[in-house]
Amino acid sequence: MSSVGSYLRERRESRGVSLKEMARATRVRERYLEALEADEFSELPAVAFTKGFIRACCQVLNETPDEALRIFSEQTGLPVALGETSGAPSRPERDSRAREPILITLVLLVILGVALFGLTFALQSRQRPSAVSVTRSSQAPGPTSEPEASPLVGQAAPKLAAAPPPATPAPTAPAVAVPPLEGLARTPAAGVFVPTPASPEGARSRLVARVKETTWVRVKTDDGRVSEETMAPGDVREWVSSRFVLTIGNAGGLALELNGRPLPALGPSGTVIPQLVLPPDRQ
């Protein structure tokens, strides 16, 4: 009975394949192939690996591994299941398995590119309204210093160090003489009429501002909070406090309501009102 080593060596030599070529084709170390052909099984790893070496050699030599495995089983006395497919994948299978990671990588790169494009488009869409708001705010900057608040009723308003420029380049019109209404007091500074207190001192009032023309507005409430912004036509703002101090850059562009009651026009377009106290202090 020939040994499995001589069987494999005869098949290899008959096809003119060297041990180095066999080792390169099977990816098995050359010294293991030499030990296999010399039937030195003690130099080989576990039996499962040895059977795998036999199958790989038969596949390179275009031989079915059943005969070699049968000889190996008779030689070693170990049972070997015949008819098993080769443990090593064929070349087309190896090529397809080698291409799988490349295809997966390409798909991931495409998905990543689409996600980055969507993220960039979303960020640009969010930045466009912000740029418009910044441009609008830069048209009418607020005053550089905060003046001391003082009532307008019965006294002239102090002059600001740096008043904001008018929102529209209209010439300053003279003060419009409006006959005082019941419950209103006239302010000589700019022909402005402000309501007298309609509620006990310290009561909370509701002030609503509706913008008709672009104007800069600064509002200070009794709790010390200050809101300052450039408002566009159509904007509506609301504040609740017992006392308001307003500085308005365009009197004609703003309509005010106090406790649900509309106030008369503050003045013509382009008129700056430095200090307006609502409701006015008791005299």
C-alpha positions in Angstrom: 0.0 0.0 0.0 1.4 3.4 -1.0 1.4 6.2 1.5 -0.4 9.5 1.2 2.9 11.3 0.9 4.1 9.2 -2.1 0.7 9.5 -3.7 0.8 13.2 -3.6 4.4 13.4 -4.7 3.8 11.2 -7.7 0.9 13.3 -8.8 2.8 16.5 -8.3 5.9 15.3 -10.2 3.8 13.9 -13.0 2.4 17.4 -13.6 5.8 19.1 -13.3 4.9 21.2 -10.3 7.6 22.1 -7.8 7.2 22.3 -4.1 7.7 26.0 -4.2 4.9 26.4 -6.8 2.7 24.1 -4.7 3.3 26.1 -1.6 2.5 29.3 -3.5 -0.7 27.9 -4.9 -2.0 26.3 -1.7 -0.7 29.0 0.7 0.8 26.2 2.8 4.3 26.4 4.1 6.8 24.5 2.0 8.2 22.6 5.1 4.7 21.3 5.8 4.4 20.0 2.2 7.8 18.3 2.6 6.7 16.7 5.8 3.4 15.6 4.2 5.1 14.0 1.3 7.7 12.3 3.6 4.8 11.0 5.8 6.2 12.7 8.8 2.9 13.5 10.4 4.5 14.5 13.8 5.9 17.6 12.0 2.5 18.6 10.9 -0.2 20.5 13.0 -3.5 18.9 14.1 -5.2 16.2 11.9 -7.8 18.7 10.7 -5.1 20.9 9.3 -3.4 17.9 7.7 -6.6 16.9 5.9 -6.9 20.5 4.8 -3.4 20.4 3.3 -4.3 17.2 1.4 -7.4 18.7 0.0 -5.6 21.9 -1.1 -2.8 19.8 -2.9 -5.4 17.7 -4.7 -7.3 20.8 -5.8 -4.1 22.4 -7.3 -3.4 19.0 -9.1 -7.0 18.7 -10.3 -7.4 15.5 -8.4 -10.4 14.5 -6.2 -9.3 14.4 -2.5 -11.2 11.1 -1.8 -8.4 8.7 -2.8 -5.7 10.7 -0.9 -7.9 10.9 2.2 -8.7 7.2 2.1 -5.0 6.4 2.0 -4.4 8.8 4.8 -7.2 7.2 6.9 -5.8 3.6 6.3 -2.3 4.8 7.1 -3.1 6.6 10.3 -6.2 4.6 11.4 -8.2 7.8 11.7 -11.7 8.0 10.3 -12.1 10.4 7.4 -15.4 11.2 5.8 -15.1 10.8 2.0 -17.0 12.8 -0.6 -16.4 16.1 1.3 -15.9 19.2 -0.7 -12.5 20.8 -0.6 -11.9 22.9 2.4 -10.2 25.6 0.3 -12.5 27.7 -1.9 -12.0 27.5 -5.6 -10.4 30.4 -7.4 -13.7 32.0 -8.6 -15.0 31.8 -5.0 -11.8 33.4 -3.7 -12.1 36.1 -6.4 -15.7 36.8 -5.5 -15.0 36.9 -1.8 -12.1 39.2 -2.4 -14.4 41.6 -4.3 -17.0 41.7 -1.6 -15.1 44.1 0.7 -14.3 46.4 -2.2 -18.0 46.5 -3.2 -19.1 47.2 0.4 -16.5 49.9 0.7 -17.7 51.6 -2.5 -21.4 51.5 -1.3 -20.3 53.0 2.1 -18.4 55.8 0.3 -21.5 56.6 -1.8 -23.7 56.7 1.2 -21.2 58.9 3.1 -21.0 61.3 0.1 -24.8 61.7 -0.1 -25.0 62.3 3.7 -22.3 65.0 3.5 -24.0 66.7 0.6 -27.3 66.7 2.5 -25.7 68.1 5.6 -23.9 70.9 3.7 -27.1 71.9 1.9 -29.0 72.0 5.2 -26.3 74.2 6.9 -26.3 76.6 3.9 -30.1 76.9 4.1 -30.0 77.8 7.8 -27.3 80.4 7.3 -29.2 82.4 4.6 -31.9 83.8 7.0 -29.2 84.7 9.5 -27.3 86.7 6.9 -30.5 88.6 6.1 -31.1 89.4 9.7 -27.5 90.6 10.2 -27.8 92.9 7.2 -31.1 94.3 8.5 -29.7 94.9 12.0 -26.7 96.7 10.6 -28.8 99.4 8.9 -29.7 101.2 12.1 -27.3 100.6 15.0 -28.4 101.6 18.5 -26.9 104.3 20.7 -23.5 103.7 22.1 -24.4 104.8 25.6 -27.5 104.4 27.8 -28.9 107.8 28.9 -30.6 108.2 32.2 -34.4 107.8 32.1 -36.4 110.9 32.7 -40.2 111.6 32.3 -41.3 113.5 29.2 -44.4 115.0 30.6 -44.0 118.7 31.3 -40.2 118.9 30.5 -37.9 118.8 27.5 -36.2 115.5 26.6 -32.4 115.4 27.1 -30.3 115.2 23.9 -28.6 111.9 23.2 -24.8 111.7 22.7 -25.3 109.5 19.6 -28.8 109.0 18.3 -29.4 106.2 15.7 -29.8 107.3 12.1 -33.3 107.4 10.7 -34.4 104.3 9.0 -35.6 106.2 5.9 -33.9 109.3 4.4 -36.9 111.5 4.8 -36.5 115.1 6.0 -37.5 115.8 9.5 -41.0 117.3 9.5 -42.1 119.9 12.1 -44.0 118.7 15.0 -47.7 118.1 14.2 -50.0 119.9 16.5 -52.6 117.4 17.7 -55.3 118.6 20.1 -55.0 116.7 23.4 -57.5 114.0 24.0 -59.2 113.2 27.2 -56.9 111.4 29.5 -53.7 112.3 27.5 -50.9 114.8 28.4 -48.9 116.6 25.8 -45.0 116.4 25.6 -43.5 119.6 24.3 -40.3 117.9 23.1 -41.7 116.5 19.9 -45.4 116.9 19.9 -45.9 113.5 21.5 -49.0 112.7 23.6 -48.8 110.0 26.3 -51.6 108.7 28.4 -52.0 109.5 32.0 -52.0 106.5 34.4 -55.2 104.5 34.0 -54.4 102.1 36.8 -53.0 102.5 40.4 -49.3 103.1 40.8 -47.3 99.8 40.6 -50.0 98.0 38.5 -48.7 95.9 35.6 -49.4 97.3 32.1 -49.3 95.7 28.7 -47.4 97.5 25.9 -47.8 96.4 22.3 -45.7 97.8 19.4 -46.7 97.4 15.8 -44.1 98.4 13.2 -45.1 100.2 10.0 -41.6 101.3 8.9 -38.2 100.1 9.7 -37.2 101.6 13.0 -34.8 101.0 15.9 -36.4 100.5 19.3 -35.0 100.2 22.8 -37.3 99.3 25.8 -36.4 99.2 29.4 -38.8 97.7 32.0 -39.1 98.2 35.7 -37.2 95.1 36.5 -34.1 96.5 34.8 -34.3 94.4 31.6 -33.4 96.1 28.3 -34.5 94.9 24.9 -32.9 96.6 21.9 -33.4 95.7 18.2 -34.1 97.0 14.7 -37.6 96.0 13.8 -39.0 95.5 10.2 -42.4 96.4 8.9 -45.0 93.9 10.1 -43.1 93.0 13.3 -45.1 93.0 16.6 -43.6 93.1 20.0 -45.2 92.9 23.5 -43.9 93.8 26.9 -45.5 93.6 30.4 -44.3 95.9 33.2 -45.5 98.6 35.5 -43.3 101.2 33.8 -41.6 101.4 30.3 -38.8 103.7 29.1 -38.6 103.8 25.3 -36.1 105.2 22.9 -37.4 105.2 19.3 -35.3 105.9 16.1 -38.3 106.5 13.8 -41.4 107.8 15.5 -43.5 107.6 12.3 -42.8 103.9 11.9 -44.2 102.7 15.2 -47.8 102.4 16.6 -48.2 101.7 20.3 -51.0 100.2 22.4 -51.1 100.5 26.2 -53.5 98.1 28.0 -55.4 97.6 24.7 -55.8 101.3 24.0 -54.1 102.7 20.9 -51.9 105.8 21.5 -51.9 108.8 19.2 -49.1 109.0 16.5 -45.7 109.6 18.1 -44.5 111.9 15.4 -43.5 112.1 11.7 -41.2 109.6 10.0 -37.5 110.2 10.8 -38.2 111.8 14.2 -36.1 110.4 17.0 -37.7 110.1 20.5 -34.9 109.7 23.0 -36.9 109.0 26.2 -40.6 108.1 26.4 -42.0 107.0 29.8 -45.2 105.0 29.8 -47.3 105.4 31.8 -45.9 108.8 32.8 -45.0 109.6 36.4 -47.6 111.2 38.6 -47.1 115.0 38.8 
